[in-house]
Amino acid sequence: MDYPKTRKEAKELGAKYYFTGEPCTRGHIAPRKTKGVCTECMKEDWTADNLRRADNPKSEAAKAAGRRYYEKNKDLVLAKANNQPKEKVSVYKLAWKDRNPDYVQVSVSMRRRRLRHATPNWLTTEHKKQIWEMYLAARDLTRRTKVKHVVDHIIPLRSEVVCGLHVPWNLQIMTHNENCAKSNRLDTE
């Protein structure tokens, strides 16, 4: 991209940036904003500011403002989140798990306990085999279609309305996105 060579020229053209080709006071050779700030210096300052702010807990007012923004712009926020590259989402999730190992362990433990308590003692070996085959079928479907499929409980194991059992006739295979959208609601369609 061709930038104006001087700040004066950039202002006359109404351009946001100009490029002199000379280092700034910190030694960066990068475009500068018409306001006179080097873009690389801005990035460094933003990074340092974000690191500084990360150590401070958010105030209740800031949390409330974030909630209000989310409620007002929910569609936009969700669309932006859903359009993130899968690699970026995976990296974020792994980093979150690394930062919160206790939470992950408790969450996995609770899920296993719910499954154990929701699996009746009277299930036969054949029933358990059918459950196992459902999970294998979901994995196979994921492998073949390259779309993540999961085993869902038709009547959720944990819900405010009703709690189902972990039995073959309460299981169905669906895509991960459909399952997340369903959450722990009872679909009666």
CORDA-V589767 format. One line per field, one symbol per residue. ss: DSSP state (H for helix, E for strand, L for the rest). phi: phi as a letter, one per 20 degrees, with the letter a starting at -180 (. if undefined). Layout:
# CORDA-V589767
ss: ???
phi: ???
This chain:
# CORDA-V589767
ss: LLLELLHHHHHHHLLLEELLLLLLLLLLLLLEELLLLEHHHHHHHHHHHHHHHHLLLLLHHHHHHHHHHHHHLHHHHHHHHHLLLHHHHHHHHHHHHHHLHHHHHHHHHHHHHHHHHHLLLLLLHHHHHHHHHHHHHHHHHHHHHLLLEEEEELLLLLLLLLLLLLLHHHEEEEEHHHHHHHLLLLLLL
phi: .eefecffffffemeecbcendfffenedbfcfgfoeffffgfffffffffffffeffffffffffffffffcgffffffffeffgfffffffffffffcfffffffffffffffffeeffefefffffffgffffffffffffemdfdcedegegfbbfebcedecgfddbebfgffffffldeeedf
